[in-house]
């Protein structure tokens, strides 16, 4: 997973703040990057697959709505 420089900077700040707020520890740049790399390597595929599953469910619901709307176009025959 590739992150922009701005995204990396934002994540590094969030990791640093988490460690300081929750654990009361100051961590260095290397530790920040190691944590970000770890999450990108292990969490990115999980999040990506979840997003695919969510989008597939959404698309199926939209297709069901489209099909129902399609049949509403039929005129009743007397």
mmCIF file of the N, C-alpha and C atoms, coordinates in Angstrom:
data_MODEL
# 
_entry.id   MODEL 
# 
loop_
_atom_site.group_PDB 
_atom_site.id 
_atom_site.type_symbol 
_atom_site.label_atom_id 
_atom_site.label_alt_id 
_atom_site.label_comp_id 
_atom_site.label_asym_id 
_atom_site.label_entity_id 
_atom_site.label_seq_id 
_atom_site.pdbx_PDB_ins_code 
_atom_site.Cartn_x 
_atom_site.Cartn_y 
_atom_site.Cartn_z 
_atom_site.occupancy 
_atom_site.B_iso_or_equiv 
_atom_site.pdbx_formal_charge 
_atom_site.auth_seq_id 
_atom_site.auth_comp_id 
_atom_site.auth_asym_id 
_atom_site.auth_atom_id 
_atom_site.pdbx_PDB_model_num 
ATOM 1   N N  . UNK A 1 1  ? 0.848   -1.165 0.000   1.00 0.00 ? 1  UNK A N  1 
ATOM 2   C CA . UNK A 1 1  ? 0.000   0.000  0.000   1.00 0.00 ? 1  UNK A CA 1 
ATOM 3   C C  . UNK A 1 1  ? 0.897   1.233  0.000   1.00 0.00 ? 1  UNK A C  1 
ATOM 4   N N  . UNK A 1 2  ? 0.639   2.112  -0.929  1.00 0.00 ? 2  UNK A N  1 
ATOM 5   C CA . UNK A 1 2  ? 1.427   3.332  -1.045  1.00 0.00 ? 2  UNK A CA 1 
ATOM 6   C C  . UNK A 1 2  ? 0.669   4.489  -0.404  1.00 0.00 ? 2  UNK A C  1 
ATOM 7   N N  . UNK A 1 3  ? 1.385   5.259  0.386   1.00 0.00 ? 3  UNK A N  1 
ATOM 8   C CA . UNK A 1 3  ? 0.810   6.441  1.024   1.00 0.00 ? 3  UNK A CA 1 
ATOM 9   C C  . UNK A 1 3  ? 1.531   7.680  0.511   1.00 0.00 ? 3  UNK A C  1 
ATOM 10  N N  . UNK A 1 4  ? 0.790   8.759  0.395   1.00 0.00 ? 4  UNK A N  1 
ATOM 11  C CA . UNK A 1 4  ? 1.420   10.018 0.012   1.00 0.00 ? 4  UNK A CA 1 
ATOM 12  C C  . UNK A 1 4  ? 2.249   10.531 1.189   1.00 0.00 ? 4  UNK A C  1 
ATOM 13  N N  . UNK A 1 5  ? 3.104   11.477 0.915   1.00 0.00 ? 5  UNK A N  1 
ATOM 14  C CA . UNK A 1 5  ? 3.911   12.068 1.985   1.00 0.00 ? 5  UNK A CA 1 
ATOM 15  C C  . UNK A 1 5  ? 3.030   12.718 3.047   1.00 0.00 ? 5  UNK A C  1 
ATOM 16  N N  . UNK A 1 6  ? 1.955   13.374 2.603   1.00 0.00 ? 6  UNK A N  1 
ATOM 17  C CA . UNK A 1 6  ? 1.032   14.017 3.547   1.00 0.00 ? 6  UNK A CA 1 
ATOM 18  C C  . UNK A 1 6  ? 0.335   12.975 4.421   1.00 0.00 ? 6  UNK A C  1 
ATOM 19  N N  . UNK A 1 7  ? -0.046  11.858 3.814   1.00 0.00 ? 7  UNK A N  1 
ATOM 20  C CA . UNK A 1 7  ? -0.685  10.786 4.587   1.00 0.00 ? 7  UNK A CA 1 
ATOM 21  C C  . UNK A 1 7  ? 0.285   10.181 5.596   1.00 0.00 ? 7  UNK A C  1 
ATOM 22  N N  . UNK A 1 8  ? 1.524   9.965  5.163   1.00 0.00 ? 8  UNK A N  1 
ATOM 23  C CA . UNK A 1 8  ? 2.543   9.427  6.073   1.00 0.00 ? 8  UNK A CA 1 
ATOM 24  C C  . UNK A 1 8  ? 2.778   10.372 7.248   1.00 0.00 ? 8  UNK A C  1 
ATOM 25  N N  . UNK A 1 9  ? 2.858   11.659 6.951   1.00 0.00 ? 9  UNK A N  1 
ATOM 26  C CA . UNK A 1 9  ? 3.076   12.650 8.004   1.00 0.00 ? 9  UNK A CA 1 
ATOM 27  C C  . UNK A 1 9  ? 1.918   12.654 8.987   1.00 0.00 ? 9  UNK A C  1 
ATOM 28  N N  . UNK A 1 10 ? 0.680   12.617 8.470   1.00 0.00 ? 10 UNK A N  1 
ATOM 29  C CA . UNK A 1 10 ? -0.504  12.616 9.322   1.00 0.00 ? 10 UNK A CA 1 
ATOM 30  C C  . UNK A 1 10 ? -0.543  11.360 10.200  1.00 0.00 ? 10 UNK A C  1 
ATOM 31  N N  . UNK A 1 11 ? -0.276  10.213 9.616   1.00 0.00 ? 11 UNK A N  1 
ATOM 32  C CA . UNK A 1 11 ? -0.263  8.967  10.393  1.00 0.00 ? 11 UNK A CA 1 
ATOM 33  C C  . UNK A 1 11 ? 0.826   8.989  11.454  1.00 0.00 ? 11 UNK A C  1 
ATOM 34  N N  . UNK A 1 12 ? 1.990   9.492  11.102  1.00 0.00 ? 12 UNK A N  1 
ATOM 35  C CA . UNK A 1 12 ? 3.090   9.569  12.065  1.00 0.00 ? 12 UNK A CA 1 
ATOM 36  C C  . UNK A 1 12 ? 2.694   10.435 13.250  1.00 0.00 ? 12 UNK A C  1 
ATOM 37  N N  . UNK A 1 13 ? 2.037   11.556 12.979  1.00 0.00 ? 13 UNK A N  1 
ATOM 38  C CA . UNK A 1 13 ? 1.579   12.433 14.064  1.00 0.00 ? 13 UNK A CA 1 
ATOM 39  C C  . UNK A 1 13 ? 0.550   11.731 14.942  1.00 0.00 ? 13 UNK A C  1 
ATOM 40  N N  . UNK A 1 14 ? -0.348  10.974 14.314  1.00 0.00 ? 14 UNK A N  1 
ATOM 41  C CA . UNK A 1 14 ? -1.367  10.262 15.078  1.00 0.00 ? 14 UNK A CA 1 
ATOM 42  C C  . UNK A 1 14 ? -0.766  9.141  15.926  1.00 0.00 ? 14 UNK A C  1 
ATOM 43  N N  . UNK A 1 15 ? 0.197   8.428  15.362  1.00 0.00 ? 15 UNK A N  1 
ATOM 44  C CA . UNK A 1 15 ? 0.874   7.364  16.124  1.00 0.00 ? 15 UNK A CA 1 
ATOM 45  C C  . UNK A 1 15 ? 1.617   7.972  17.305  1.00 0.00 ? 15 UNK A C  1 
ATOM 46  N N  . UNK A 1 16 ? 2.338   9.060  17.060  1.00 0.00 ? 16 UNK A N  1 
ATOM 47  C CA . UNK A 1 16 ? 3.089   9.733  18.113  1.00 0.00 ? 16 UNK A CA 1 
ATOM 48  C C  . UNK A 1 16 ? 2.147   10.209 19.220  1.00 0.00 ? 16 UNK A C  1 
ATOM 49  N N  . UNK A 1 17 ? 1.026   10.819 18.830  1.00 0.00 ? 17 UNK A N  1 
ATOM 50  C CA . UNK A 1 17 ? 0.059   11.319 19.803  1.00 0.00 ? 17 UNK A CA 1 
ATOM 51  C C  . UNK A 1 17 ? -0.566  10.173 20.590  1.00 0.00 ? 17 UNK A C  1 
ATOM 52  N N  . UNK A 1 18 ? -0.862  9.059  19.911  1.00 0.00 ? 18 UNK A N  1 
ATOM 53  C CA . UNK A 1 18 ? -1.431  7.899  20.602  1.00 0.00 ? 18 UNK A CA 1 
ATOM 54  C C  . UNK A 1 18 ? -0.481  7.402  21.686  1.00 0.00 ? 18 UNK A C  1 
ATOM 55  N N  . UNK A 1 19 ? 0.753   7.204  21.325  1.00 0.00 ? 19 UNK A N  1 
ATOM 56  C CA . UNK A 1 19 ? 1.718   6.695  22.297  1.00 0.00 ? 19 UNK A CA 1 
ATOM 57  C C  . UNK A 1 19 ? 1.901   7.658  23.459  1.00 0.00 ? 19 UNK A C  1 
ATOM 58  N N  . UNK A 1 20 ? 1.895   8.933  23.169  1.00 0.00 ? 20 UNK A N  1 
ATOM 59  C CA . UNK A 1 20 ? 2.063   9.907  24.234  1.00 0.00 ? 20 UNK A CA 1 
ATOM 60  C C  . UNK A 1 20 ? 0.823   9.961  25.127  1.00 0.00 ? 20 UNK A C  1 
ATOM 61  N N  . UNK A 1 21 ? -0.363  10.012 24.526  1.00 0.00 ? 21 UNK A N  1 
ATOM 62  C CA . UNK A 1 21 ? -1.607  10.127 25.288  1.00 0.00 ? 21 UNK A CA 1 
ATOM 63  C C  . UNK A 1 21 ? -1.962  8.853  26.048  1.00 0.00 ? 21 UNK A C  1 
ATOM 64  N N  . UNK A 1 22 ? -1.868  7.726  25.373  1.00 0.00 ? 22 UNK A N  1 
ATOM 65  C CA . UNK A 1 22 ? -2.335  6.466  25.960  1.00 0.00 ? 22 UNK A CA 1 
ATOM 66  C C  . UNK A 1 22 ? -1.261  5.784  26.794  1.00 0.00 ? 22 UNK A C  1 
ATOM 67  N N  . UNK A 1 23 ? -0.053  5.799  26.313  1.00 0.00 ? 23 UNK A N  1 
ATOM 68  C CA . UNK A 1 23 ? 1.010   5.069  27.001  1.00 0.00 ? 23 UNK A CA 1 
ATOM 69  C C  . UNK A 1 23 ? 1.972   5.969  27.763  1.00 0.00 ? 23 UNK A C  1 
ATOM 70  N N  . UNK A 1 24 ? 1.878   7.269  27.522  1.00 0.00 ? 24 UNK A N  1 
ATOM 71  C CA . UNK A 1 24 ? 2.790   8.188  28.186  1.00 0.00 ? 24 UNK A CA 1 
ATOM 72  C C  . UNK A 1 24 ? 4.224   8.045  27.720  1.00 0.00 ? 24 UNK A C  1 
ATOM 73  N N  . UNK A 1 25 ? 4.395   7.586  26.488  1.00 0.00 ? 25 UNK A N  1 
ATOM 74  C CA . UNK A 1 25 ? 5.734   7.358  25.943  1.00 0.00 ? 25 UNK A CA 1 
ATOM 75  C C  . UNK A 1 25 ? 5.971   8.252  24.729  1.00 0.00 ? 25 UNK A C  1 
ATOM 76  N N  . UNK A 1 26 ? 7.179   8.744  24.633  1.00 0.00 ? 26 UNK A N  1 
ATOM 77  C CA . UNK A 1 26 ? 7.613   9.420  23.415  1.00 0.00 ? 26 UNK A CA 1 
ATOM 78  C C  . UNK A 1 26 ? 8.320   8.395  22.551  1.00 0.00 ? 26 UNK A C  1 
ATOM 79  N N  . UNK A 1 27 ? 7.915   8.306  21.281  1.00 0.00 ? 27 UNK A N  1 
ATOM 80  C CA . UNK A 1 27 ? 8.602   7.377  20.382  1.00 0.00 ? 27 UNK A CA 1 
ATOM 81  C C  . UNK A 1 27 ? 9.257   8.192  19.280  1.00 0.00 ? 27 UNK A C  1 
ATOM 82  N N  . UNK A 1 28 ? 10.271  7.586  18.682  1.00 0.00 ? 28 UNK A N  1 
ATOM 83  C CA . UNK A 1 28 ? 11.027  8.278  17.643  1.00 0.00 ? 28 UNK A CA 1 
ATOM 84  C C  . UNK A 1 28 ? 10.464  8.043  16.253  1.00 0.00 ? 28 UNK A C  1 
ATOM 85  N N  . UNK A 1 29 ? 11.102  8.665  15.304  1.00 0.00 ? 29 UNK A N  1 
ATOM 86  C CA . UNK A 1 29 ? 10.682  8.588  13.905  1.00 0.00 ? 29 UNK A CA 1 
ATOM 87  C C  . UNK A 1 29 ? 10.751  7.150  13.394  1.00 0.00 ? 29 UNK A C  1 
ATOM 88  N N  . UNK A 1 30 ? 11.784  6.437  13.768  1.00 0.00 ? 30 UNK A N  1 
ATOM 89  C CA . UNK A 1 30 ? 11.942  5.051  13.299  1.00 0.00 ? 30 UNK A CA 1 
ATOM 90  C C  . UNK A 1 30 ? 10.807  4.185  13.827  1.00 0.00 ? 30 UNK A C  1 
ATOM 91  N N  . UNK A 1 31 ? 10.483  4.324  15.108  1.00 0.00 ? 31 UNK A N  1 
ATOM 92  C CA . UNK A 1 31 ? 9.391   3.545  15.682  1.00 0.00 ? 31 UNK A CA 1 
ATOM 93  C C  . UNK A 1 31 ? 8.057   3.893  15.029  1.00 0.00 ? 31 UNK A C  1 
ATOM 94  N N  . UNK A 1 32 ? 7.838   5.201  14.781  1.00 0.00 ? 32 UNK A N  1 
ATOM 95  C CA . UNK A 1 32 ? 6.604   5.625  14.102  1.00 0.00 ? 32 UNK A CA 1 
ATOM 96  C C  . UNK A 1 32 ? 6.481   4.922  12.762  1.00 0.00 ? 32 UNK A C  1 
ATOM 97  N N  . UNK A 1 33 ? 7.561   4.953  11.989  1.00 0.00 ? 33 UNK A N  1 
ATOM 98  C CA . UNK A 1 33 ? 7.535   4.364  10.651  1.00 0.00 ? 33 UNK A CA 1 
ATOM 99  C C  . UNK A 1 33 ? 7.353   2.853  10.712  1.00 0.00 ? 33 UNK A C  1 
ATOM 100 N N  . UNK A 1 34 ? 7.970   2.204  11.695  1.00 0.00 ? 34 UNK A N  1 
ATOM 101 C CA . UNK A 1 34 ? 7.813   0.753  11.833  1.00 0.00 ? 34 UNK A CA 1 
ATOM 102 C C  . UNK A 1 34 ? 6.364   0.382  12.131  1.00 0.00 ? 34 UNK A C  1 
ATOM 103 N N  . UNK A 1 35 ? 5.709   1.163  12.964  1.00 0.00 ? 35 UNK A N  1 
ATOM 104 C CA . UNK A 1 35 ? 4.311   0.909  13.290  1.00 0.00 ? 35 UNK A CA 1 
ATOM 105 C C  . UNK A 1 35 ? 3.430   1.125  12.067  1.00 0.00 ? 35 UNK A C  1 
ATOM 106 N N  . UNK A 1 36 ? 3.667   2.211  11.341  1.00 0.00 ? 36 UNK A N  1 
ATOM 107 C CA . UNK A 1 36 ? 2.900   2.484  10.121  1.00 0.00 ? 36 UNK A CA 1 
ATOM 108 C C  . UNK A 1 36 ? 3.113   1.367  9.104   1.00 0.00 ? 36 UNK A C  1 
ATOM 109 N N  . UNK A 1 37 ? 4.352   0.953  8.910   1.00 0.00 ? 37 UNK A N  1 
ATOM 110 C CA . UNK A 1 37 ? 4.648   -0.131 7.963   1.00 0.00 ? 37 UNK A CA 1 
ATOM 111 C C  . UNK A 1 37 ? 3.952   -1.424 8.373   1.00 0.00 ? 37 UNK A C  1 
ATOM 112 N N  . UNK A 1 38 ? 3.973   -1.723 9.664   1.00 0.00 ? 38 UNK A N  1 
ATOM 113 C CA . UNK A 1 38 ? 3.324   -2.929 10.163  1.00 0.00 ? 38 UNK A CA 1 
ATOM 114 C C  . UNK A 1 38 ? 1.834   -2.921 9.849   1.00 0.00 ? 38 UNK A C  1 
ATOM 115 N N  . UNK A 1 39 ? 1.176   -1.803 10.146  1.00 0.00 ? 39 UNK A N  1 
ATOM 116 C CA . UNK A 1 39 ? -0.249  -1.715 9.878   1.00 0.00 ? 39 UNK A CA 1 
ATOM 117 C C  . UNK A 1 39 ? -0.546  -1.736 8.382   1.00 0.00 ? 39 UNK A C  1 
ATOM 118 N N  . UNK A 1 40 ? 0.266   -1.061 7.587   1.00 0.00 ? 40 UNK A N  1 
ATOM 119 C CA . UNK A 1 40 ? 0.046   -1.074 6.140   1.00 0.00 ? 40 UNK A CA 1 
ATOM 120 C C  . UNK A 1 40 ? 0.183   -2.488 5.586   1.00 0.00 ? 40 UNK A C  1 
ATOM 121 N N  . UNK A 1 41 ? 1.150   -3.210 6.072   1.00 0.00 ? 41 UNK A N  1 
ATOM 122 C CA . UNK A 1 41 ? 1.389   -4.566 5.586   1.00 0.00 ? 41 UNK A CA 1 
ATOM 123 C C  . UNK A 1 41 ? 0.283   -5.526 6.006   1.00 0.00 ? 41 UNK A C  1 
ATOM 124 N N  . UNK A 1 42 ? -0.166  -5.429 7.255   1.00 0.00 ? 42 UNK A N  1 
ATOM 125 C CA . UNK A 1 42 ? -1.109  -6.412 7.779   1.00 0.00 ? 42 UNK A CA 1 
ATOM 126 C C  . UNK A 1 42 ? -2.567  -5.962 7.759   1.00 0.00 ? 42 UNK A C  1 
ATOM 127 N N  . UNK A 1 43 ? -2.810  -4.691 7.948   1.00 0.00 ? 43 UNK A N  1 
ATOM 128 C CA . UNK A 1 43 ? -4.188  -4.204 8.000   1.00 0.00 ? 43 UNK A CA 1 
ATOM 129 C C  . UNK A 1 43 ? -4.733  -3.797 6.639   1.00 0.00 ? 43 UNK A C  1 
ATOM 130 N N  . UNK A 1 44 ? -3.886  -3.301 5.766   1.00 0.00 ? 44 UNK A N  1 
ATOM 131 C CA . UNK A 1 44 ? -4.355  -2.815 4.467   1.00 0.00 ? 44 UNK A CA 1 
ATOM 132 C C  . UNK A 1 44 ? -5.123  -3.886 3.691   1.00 0.00 ? 44 UNK A C  1 
ATOM 133 N N  . UNK A 1 45 ? -4.624  -5.122 3.606   1.00 0.00 ? 45 UNK A N  1 
ATOM 134 C CA . UNK A 1 45 ? -5.389  -6.131 2.869   1.00 0.00 ? 45 UNK A CA 1 
ATOM 135 C C  . UNK A 1 45 ? -6.744  -6.440 3.526   1.00 0.00 ? 45 UNK A C  1 
ATOM 136 N N  . UNK A 1 46 ? -6.796  -6.404 4.832   1.00 0.00 ? 46 UNK A N  1 
ATOM 137 C CA . UNK A 1 46 ? -8.052  -6.666 5.534   1.00 0.00 ? 46 UNK A CA 1 
ATOM 138 C C  . UNK A 1 46 ? -9.055  -5.555 5.253   1.00 0.00 ? 46 UNK A C  1 
ATOM 139 N N  . UNK A 1 47 ? -8.602  -4.319 5.351   1.00 0.00 ? 47 UNK A N  1 
ATOM 140 C CA . UNK A 1 47 ? -9.477  -3.166 5.095   1.00 0.00 ? 47 UNK A CA 1 
ATOM 141 C C  . UNK A 1 47 ? -9.905  -3.153 3.627   1.00 0.00 ? 47 UNK A C  1 
ATOM 142 N N  . UNK A 1 48 ? -8.994  -3.441 2.742   1.00 0.00 ? 48 UNK A N  1 
ATOM 143 C CA . UNK A 1 48 ? -9.299  -3.472 1.306   1.00 0.00 ? 48 UNK A CA 1 
ATOM 144 C C  . UNK A 1 48 ? -10.367 -4.520 1.006   1.00 0.00 ? 48 UNK A C  1 
ATOM 145 N N  . UNK A 1 49 ? -10.181 -5.718 1.535   1.00 0.00 ? 49 UNK A N  1 
ATOM 146 C CA . UNK A 1 49 ? -11.153 -6.788 1.297   1.00 0.00 ? 49 UNK A CA 1 
ATOM 147 C C  . UNK A 1 49 ? -12.511 -6.453 1.899   1.00 0.00 ? 49 UNK A C  1 
ATOM 148 N N  . UNK A 1 50 ? -12.521 -5.827 3.056   1.00 0.00 ? 50 UNK A N  1 
ATOM 149 C CA . UNK A 1 50 ? -13.779 -5.409 3.684   1.00 0.00 ? 50 UNK A CA 1 
ATOM 150 C C  . UNK A 1 50 ? -14.480 -4.375 2.813   1.00 0.00 ? 50 UNK A C  1 
ATOM 151 N N  . UNK A 1 51 ? -13.715 -3.451 2.259   1.00 0.00 ? 51 UNK A N  1 
ATOM 152 C CA . UNK A 1 51 ? -14.294 -2.439 1.372   1.00 0.00 ? 51 UNK A CA 1 
ATOM 153 C C  . UNK A 1 51 ? -14.892 -3.090 0.126   1.00 0.00 ? 51 UNK A C  1 
ATOM 154 N N  . UNK A 1 52 ? -14.221 -4.096 -0.415  1.00 0.00 ? 52 UNK A N  1 
ATOM 155 C CA . UNK A 1 52 ? -14.770 -4.818 -1.560  1.00 0.00 ? 52 UNK A CA 1 
ATOM 156 C C  . UNK A 1 52 ? -16.072 -5.512 -1.196  1.00 0.00 ? 52 UNK A C  1 
ATOM 157 N N  . UNK A 1 53 ? -16.106 -6.164 -0.035  1.00 0.00 ? 53 UNK A N  1 
ATOM 158 C CA . UNK A 1 53 ? -17.333 -6.833 0.411   1.00 0.00 ? 53 UNK A CA 1 
ATOM 159 C C  . UNK A 1 53 ? -18.471 -5.830 0.591   1.00 0.00 ? 53 UNK A C  1 
ATOM 160 N N  . UNK A 1 54 ? -18.160 -4.699 1.202   1.00 0.00 ? 54 UNK A N  1 
ATOM 161 C CA . UNK A 1 54 ? -19.177 -3.658 1.411   1.00 0.00 ? 54 UNK A CA 1 
ATOM 162 C C  . UNK A 1 54 ? -19.695 -3.125 0.086   1.00 0.00 ? 54 UNK A C  1 
ATOM 163 N N  . UNK A 1 55 ? -18.796 -2.893 -0.854  1.00 0.00 ? 55 UNK A N  1 
ATOM 164 C CA . UNK A 1 55 ? -19.230 -2.352 -2.149  1.00 0.00 ? 55 UNK A CA 1 
ATOM 165 C C  . UNK A 1 55 ? -20.036 -3.388 -2.931  1.00 0.00 ? 55 UNK A C  1 
ATOM 166 N N  . UNK A 1 56 ? -19.697 -4.645 -2.776  1.00 0.00 ? 56 UNK A N  1 
ATOM 167 C CA . UNK A 1 56 ? -20.468 -5.693 -3.448  1.00 0.00 ? 56 UNK A CA 1 
ATOM 168 C C  . UNK A 1 56 ? -21.887 -5.760 -2.891  1.00 0.00 ? 56 UNK A C  1 
ATOM 169 N N  . UNK A 1 57 ? -22.037 -5.663 -1.570  1.00 0.00 ? 57 UNK A N  1 
ATOM 170 C CA . UNK A 1 57 ? -23.372 -5.654 -0.961  1.00 0.00 ? 57 UNK A CA 1 
ATOM 171 C C  . UNK A 1 57 ? -24.168 -4.445 -1.428  1.00 0.00 ? 57 UNK A C  1 
ATOM 172 N N  . UNK A 1 58 ? -23.514 -3.286 -1.495  1.00 0.00 ? 58 UNK A N  1 
ATOM 173 C CA . UNK A 1 58 ? -24.181 -2.073 -1.951  1.00 0.00 ? 58 UNK A CA 1 
ATOM 174 C C  . UNK A 1 58 ? -24.635 -2.220 -3.399  1.00 0.00 ? 58 UNK A C  1 
ATOM 175 N N  . UNK A 1 59 ? -23.752 -2.753 -4.251  1.00 0.00 ? 59 UNK A N  1 
ATOM 176 C CA . UNK A 1 59 ? -24.079 -2.920 -5.658  1.00 0.00 ? 59 UNK A CA 1 
ATOM 177 C C  . UNK A 1 59 ? -25.240 -3.890 -5.836  1.00 0.00 ? 59 UNK A C  1 
ATOM 178 N N  . UNK A 1 60 ? -25.248 -4.986 -5.090  1.00 0.00 ? 60 UNK A N  1 
ATOM 179 C CA . UNK A 1 60 ? -26.360 -5.939 -5.170  1.00 0.00 ? 60 UNK A CA 1 
ATOM 180 C C  . UNK A 1 60 ? -27.675 -5.275 -4.782  1.00 0.00 ? 60 UNK A C  1 
ATOM 181 N N  . UNK A 1 61 ? -27.661 -4.477 -3.730  1.00 0.00 ? 61 UNK A N  1 
ATOM 182 C CA . UNK A 1 61 ? -28.874 -3.774 -3.304  1.00 0.00 ? 61 UNK A CA 1 
ATOM 183 C C  . UNK A 1 61 ? -29.334 -2.806 -4.388  1.00 0.00 ? 61 UNK A C  1 
ATOM 184 N N  . UNK A 1 62 ? -28.392 -2.102 -5.017  1.00 0.00 ? 62 UNK A N  1 
ATOM 185 C CA . UNK A 1 62 ? -28.749 -1.172 -6.081  1.00 0.00 ? 62 UNK A CA 1 
ATOM 186 C C  . UNK A 1 62 ? -29.333 -1.902 -7.274  1.00 0.00 ? 62 UNK A C  1 
ATOM 187 N N  . UNK A 1 63 ? -28.773 -3.051 -7.606  1.00 0.00 ? 63 UNK A N  1 
ATOM 188 C CA . UNK A 1 63 ? -29.288 -3.839 -8.727  1.00 0.00 ? 63 UNK A CA 1 
ATOM 189 C C  . UNK A 1 63 ? -30.690 -4.357 -8.428  1.00 0.00 ? 63 UNK A C  1 
ATOM 190 N N  . UNK A 1 64 ? -30.953 -4.760 -7.187  1.00 0.00 ? 64 UNK A N  1 
ATOM 191 C CA . UNK A 1 64 ? -32.298 -5.196 -6.810  1.00 0.00 ? 64 UNK A CA 1 
ATOM 192 C C  . UNK A 1 64 ? -33.279 -4.035 -6.940  1.00 0.00 ? 64 UNK A C  1 
ATOM 193 N N  . UNK A 1 65 ? -32.870 -2.857 -6.513  1.00 0.00 ? 65 UNK A N  1 
ATOM 194 C CA . UNK A 1 65 ? -33.728 -1.678 -6.656  1.00 0.00 ? 65 UNK A CA 1 
ATOM 195 C C  . UNK A 1 65 ? -33.984 -1.367 -8.126  1.00 0.00 ? 65 UNK A C  1 
ATOM 196 N N  . UNK A 1 66 ? -32.957 -1.473 -8.946  1.00 0.00 ? 66 UNK A N  1 
ATOM 197 C CA . UNK A 1 66 ? -33.085 -1.199 -10.371 1.00 0.00 ? 66 UNK A CA 1 
ATOM 198 C C  . UNK A 1 66 ? -34.056 -2.182 -11.010 1.00 0.00 ? 66 UNK A C  1 
ATOM 199 N N  . UNK A 1 67 ? -33.933 -3.443 -10.646 1.00 0.00 ? 67 UNK A N  1 
ATOM 200 C CA . UNK A 1 67 ? -34.823 -4.453 -11.208 1.00 0.00 ? 67 UNK A CA 1 
ATOM 201 C C  . UNK A 1 67 ? -36.265 -4.185 -10.803 1.00 0.00 ? 67 UNK A C  1 
ATOM 202 N N  . UNK A 1 68 ? -36.487 -3.838 -9.548  1.00 0.00 ? 68 UNK A N  1 
ATOM 203 C CA . UNK A 1 68 ? -37.848 -3.526 -9.089  1.00 0.00 ? 68 UNK A CA 1 
ATOM 204 C C  . UNK A 1 68 ? -38.375 -2.294 -9.825  1.00 0.00 ? 68 UNK A C  1 
ATOM 205 N N  . UNK A 1 69 ? -37.551 -1.290 -9.986  1.00 0.00 ? 69 UNK A N  1 
ATOM 206 C CA . UNK A 1 69 ? -37.960 -0.086 -10.704 1.00 0.00 ? 69 UNK A CA 1 
ATOM 207 C C  . UNK A 1 69 ? -38.269 -0.391 -12.166 1.00 0.00 ? 69 UNK A C  1 
ATOM 208 N N  . UNK A 1 70 ? -37.497 -1.277 -12.746 1.00 0.00 ? 70 UNK A N  1 
ATOM 209 C CA . UNK A 1 70 ? -37.713 -1.661 -14.135 1.00 0.00 ? 70 UNK A CA 1 
ATOM 210 C C  . UNK A 1 70 ? -39.108 -2.253 -14.312 1.00 0.00 ? 70 UNK A C  1 
ATOM 211 N N  . UNK A 1 71 ? -39.491 -3.160 -13.440 1.00 0.00 ? 71 UNK A N  1 
ATOM 212 C CA . UNK A 1 71 ? -40.798 -3.806 -13.566 1.00 0.00 ? 71 UNK A CA 1 
ATOM 213 C C  . UNK A 1 71 ? -41.941 -2.847 -13.268 1.00 0.00 ? 71 UNK A C  1 
ATOM 214 N N  . UNK A 1 72 ? -41.675 -1.794 -12.542 1.00 0.00 ? 72 UNK A N  1 
ATOM 215 C CA . UNK A 1 72 ? -42.699 -0.775 -12.300 1.00 0.00 ? 72 UNK A CA 1 
ATOM 216 C C  . UNK A 1 72 ? -43.031 0.010  -13.570 1.00 0.00 ? 72 UNK A C  1 
ATOM 217 N N  . UNK A 1 73 ? -42.149 -0.040 -14.553 1.00 0.00 ? 73 UNK A N  1 
ATOM 218 C CA . UNK A 1 73 ? -42.378 0.661  -15.819 1.00 0.00 ? 73 UNK A CA 1 
ATOM 219 C C  . UNK A 1 73 ? -43.442 -0.015 -16.690 1.00 0.00 ? 73 UNK A C  1 
ATOM 220 N N  . UNK A 1 74 ? -43.675 -1.294 -16.448 1.00 0.00 ? 74 UNK A N  1 
ATOM 221 C CA . UNK A 1 74 ? -44.660 -1.995 -17.245 1.00 0.00 ? 74 UNK A CA 1 
ATOM 222 C C  . UNK A 1 74 ? -46.048 -1.397 -17.020 1.00 0.00 ? 74 UNK A C  1 
ATOM 223 N N  . UNK A 1 75 ? -46.792 -1.295 -18.086 1.00 0.00 ? 75 UNK A N  1 
ATOM 224 C CA . UNK A 1 75 ? -48.160 -0.823 -18.022 1.00 0.00 ? 75 UNK A CA 1 
ATOM 225 C C  . UNK A 1 75 ? -49.076 -2.017 -17.816 1.00 0.00 ? 75 UNK A C  1 
ATOM 226 N N  . UNK A 1 76 ? -50.100 -1.805 -17.025 1.00 0.00 ? 76 UNK A N  1 
ATOM 227 C CA . UNK A 1 76 ? -51.051 -2.898 -16.829 1.00 0.00 ? 76 UNK A CA 1 
ATOM 228 C C  . UNK A 1 76 ? -51.896 -3.032 -18.081 1.00 0.00 ? 76 UNK A C  1 
ATOM 229 N N  . UNK A 1 77 ? -52.147 -4.276 -18.440 1.00 0.00 ? 77 UNK A N  1 
ATOM 230 C CA . UNK A 1 77 ? -52.920 -4.591 -19.638 1.00 0.00 ? 77 UNK A CA 1 
ATOM 231 C C  . UNK A 1 77 ? -54.325 -5.010 -19.205 1.00 0.00 ? 77 UNK A C  1 
ATOM 232 N N  . UNK A 1 78 ? -55.333 -4.413 -19.864 1.00 0.00 ? 78 UNK A N  1 
ATOM 233 C CA . UNK A 1 78 ? -56.720 -4.735 -19.485 1.00 0.00 ? 78 UNK A CA 1 
ATOM 234 C C  . UNK A 1 78 ? -57.325 -5.663 -20.463 1.00 0.00 ? 78 UNK A C  1 
# 
